[in-house]
Amino acid sequence: MASTVLSLRIDGELHDRLRQHAARRGMSVQDYVIRTLVRDDFDERFQVAVDETEKFYGAR
């Protein structure tokens, strides 16, 4: 699997909050942000699948 570099500019207050969230989980800020993005992407793809299934079978 190929990887790509993504650079973000965030303000200090947001970085501090992210650092605190990451520290509670024993993670780096980078790992925490990636995990959050992956989880959000999964949730979105799952919801699309549910919507398509409901369209196919009809919403109850």
C-alpha atoms as an extended CHARMM CRD file, in Angstrom:
* protein
*
        60  EXT
         1         1  MET       CA              0.0000000000        0.0000000000        0.0000000000  PROA      1               0.0000000000
         2         2  ALA       CA              1.4160000000        3.3730000000       -1.0040000000  PROA      2               0.0000000000
         3         3  SER       CA              1.4970000000        6.2380000000        1.4280000000  PROA      3               0.0000000000
         4         4  THR       CA              1.3110000000        9.9720000000        0.9240000000  PROA      4               0.0000000000
         5         5  VAL       CA              2.4720000000       12.8290000000        3.1040000000  PROA      5               0.0000000000
         6         6  LEU       CA             -0.1650000000       15.3160000000        4.2570000000  PROA      6               0.0000000000
         7         7  SER       CA              0.9220000000       18.5150000000        5.9330000000  PROA      7               0.0000000000
         8         8  LEU       CA             -1.5340000000       20.4720000000        8.0770000000  PROA      8               0.0000000000
         9         9  ARG       CA             -1.3760000000       23.8930000000        9.6300000000  PROA      9               0.0000000000
        10        10  ILE       CA             -3.3900000000       24.0490000000       12.8530000000  PROA      10              0.0000000000
        11        11  ASP       CA             -3.5200000000       26.6130000000       15.6070000000  PROA      11              0.0000000000
        12        12  GLY       CA             -1.7850000000       26.0370000000       18.9180000000  PROA      12              0.0000000000
        13        13  GLU       CA             -4.9980000000       25.5770000000       20.9060000000  PROA      13              0.0000000000
        14        14  LEU       CA             -6.2140000000       22.7650000000       18.6500000000  PROA      14              0.0000000000
        15        15  HSD       CA             -2.7840000000       21.1210000000       18.7220000000  PROA      15              0.0000000000
        16        16  ASP       CA             -2.7970000000       21.2230000000       22.5260000000  PROA      16              0.0000000000
        17        17  ARG       CA             -6.2220000000       19.5510000000       22.6490000000  PROA      17              0.0000000000
        18        18  LEU       CA             -5.1320000000       16.9120000000       20.1470000000  PROA      18              0.0000000000
        19        19  ARG       CA             -1.9500000000       16.3030000000       22.1460000000  PROA      19              0.0000000000
        20        20  GLN       CA             -4.0030000000       15.8130000000       25.3220000000  PROA      20              0.0000000000
        21        21  HSD       CA             -6.3910000000       13.3790000000       23.6260000000  PROA      21              0.0000000000
        22        22  ALA       CA             -3.4600000000       11.4680000000       22.1410000000  PROA      22              0.0000000000
        23        23  ALA       CA             -1.5730000000       11.3720000000       25.4510000000  PROA      23              0.0000000000
        24        24  ARG       CA             -4.5890000000        9.8570000000       27.2370000000  PROA      24              0.0000000000
        25        25  ARG       CA             -4.4100000000        7.0050000000       24.7470000000  PROA      25              0.0000000000
        26        26  GLY       CA             -0.6260000000        6.7140000000       24.8230000000  PROA      26              0.0000000000
        27        27  MET       CA             -0.3390000000        7.8340000000       21.2030000000  PROA      27              0.0000000000
        28        28  SER       CA              1.4590000000       10.4910000000       19.2240000000  PROA      28              0.0000000000
        29        29  VAL       CA             -0.6070000000       13.3540000000       17.8070000000  PROA      29              0.0000000000
        30        30  GLN       CA              0.0650000000       12.0100000000       14.3150000000  PROA      30              0.0000000000
        31        31  ASP       CA             -1.1790000000        8.5160000000       15.2000000000  PROA      31              0.0000000000
        32        32  TYR       CA             -4.2260000000        9.9590000000       16.9810000000  PROA      32              0.0000000000
        33        33  VAL       CA             -5.1950000000       12.1140000000       13.9840000000  PROA      33              0.0000000000
        34        34  ILE       CA             -4.7230000000        9.2270000000       11.5380000000  PROA      34              0.0000000000
        35        35  ARG       CA             -6.7810000000        6.8920000000       13.7320000000  PROA      35              0.0000000000
        36        36  THR       CA             -9.5490000000        9.4890000000       13.9570000000  PROA      36              0.0000000000
        37        37  LEU       CA             -9.5870000000       10.0200000000       10.1880000000  PROA      37              0.0000000000
        38        38  VAL       CA             -9.6450000000        6.2750000000        9.5010000000  PROA      38              0.0000000000
        39        39  ARG       CA            -12.5130000000        5.7840000000       11.9500000000  PROA      39              0.0000000000
        40        40  ASP       CA            -14.4740000000        8.6730000000       10.4010000000  PROA      40              0.0000000000
        41        41  ASP       CA            -13.8760000000        7.2920000000        6.9000000000  PROA      41              0.0000000000
        42        42  PHE       CA            -15.0800000000        3.8460000000        7.9970000000  PROA      42              0.0000000000
        43        43  ASP       CA            -18.2040000000        5.3400000000        9.5960000000  PROA      43              0.0000000000
        44        44  GLU       CA            -18.9910000000        7.2340000000        6.4010000000  PROA      44              0.0000000000
        45        45  ARG       CA            -18.4810000000        4.2000000000        4.1550000000  PROA      45              0.0000000000
        46        46  PHE       CA            -20.5530000000        2.0420000000        6.5110000000  PROA      46              0.0000000000
        47        47  GLN       CA            -23.4100000000        4.5600000000        6.4540000000  PROA      47              0.0000000000
        48        48  VAL       CA            -23.3530000000        4.6110000000        2.6420000000  PROA      48              0.0000000000
        49        49  ALA       CA            -23.5690000000        0.8030000000        2.6410000000  PROA      49              0.0000000000
        50        50  VAL       CA            -26.5170000000        0.8980000000        5.0610000000  PROA      50              0.0000000000
        51        51  ASP       CA            -28.2730000000        3.5120000000        2.9220000000  PROA      51              0.0000000000
        52        52  GLU       CA            -27.7470000000        1.4510000000       -0.2360000000  PROA      52              0.0000000000
        53        53  THR       CA            -29.0430000000       -1.6870000000        1.5030000000  PROA      53              0.0000000000
        54        54  GLU       CA            -32.1340000000        0.1720000000        2.6770000000  PROA      54              0.0000000000
        55        55  LYS       CA            -32.7280000000        1.4220000000       -0.8640000000  PROA      55              0.0000000000
        56        56  PHE       CA            -32.3770000000       -2.1080000000       -2.2210000000  PROA      56              0.0000000000
        57        57  TYR       CA            -34.6140000000       -3.8080000000        0.3520000000  PROA      57              0.0000000000
        58        58  GLY       CA            -36.8030000000       -0.8140000000        1.1480000000  PROA      58              0.0000000000
        59        59  ALA       CA            -36.6690000000        1.1130000000        4.4070000000  PROA      59              0.0000000000
        60        60  ARG       CA            -38.6910000000       -0.3800000000        7.2140000000  PROA      60              0.0000000000
